[in-house]
């Protein structure tokens, strides 16, 4: 019997024996509860509210612009606007959370040349946002970690613009997720 053949065979059996354990551990890591209702937008805008700082901004489900074969949320500002699609979520006090999602943009430009604002996923009532995407960019994953402090609920969601920094253009959002990741560090 060739020892190298035995070693390869033993290694293959070992890998096959532990593969379910590795897969199970991986599933547990990625199966945290998504605190967003309808974060995939599979149920249209169910669970989401749309608001714009001035009339004209729109938010619709886009069946043509998909990500991984699924419809996406499209926010369009034909003129300078701050259009925010929000959801009030329940949180535990003094915990850490992570927001993740995907953003694609077309011709996103802030009205103020020096502004860094664009398309993001934002927490209402402050300036906490994921990276802000401008210009025309392909799908990119964004994320933001934050601590809840003493709060038990927050309003969070995809946004094109920011407070008084209005933006023109179009942005698509997909696969939004909000998960609890541990106790607050502070």
ABEGO torsion letter per residue (X at the ends): XBAAAAAAAAAAAAAAAAAAAAAAAAAAAAABBBABBGAAGAAEABGBBBBBABBGBBBBBBAABBBGGBBBBBBBBABBBBBBBBBBBBBBBGBBBBBBBBBBBBGBBBABAABABBBBBBBBGBABBBBBBBEBBBBBBBBBBBBAEABABBBBEBBBEBEABBBBEBBBBBGBBBBBAEBBAX
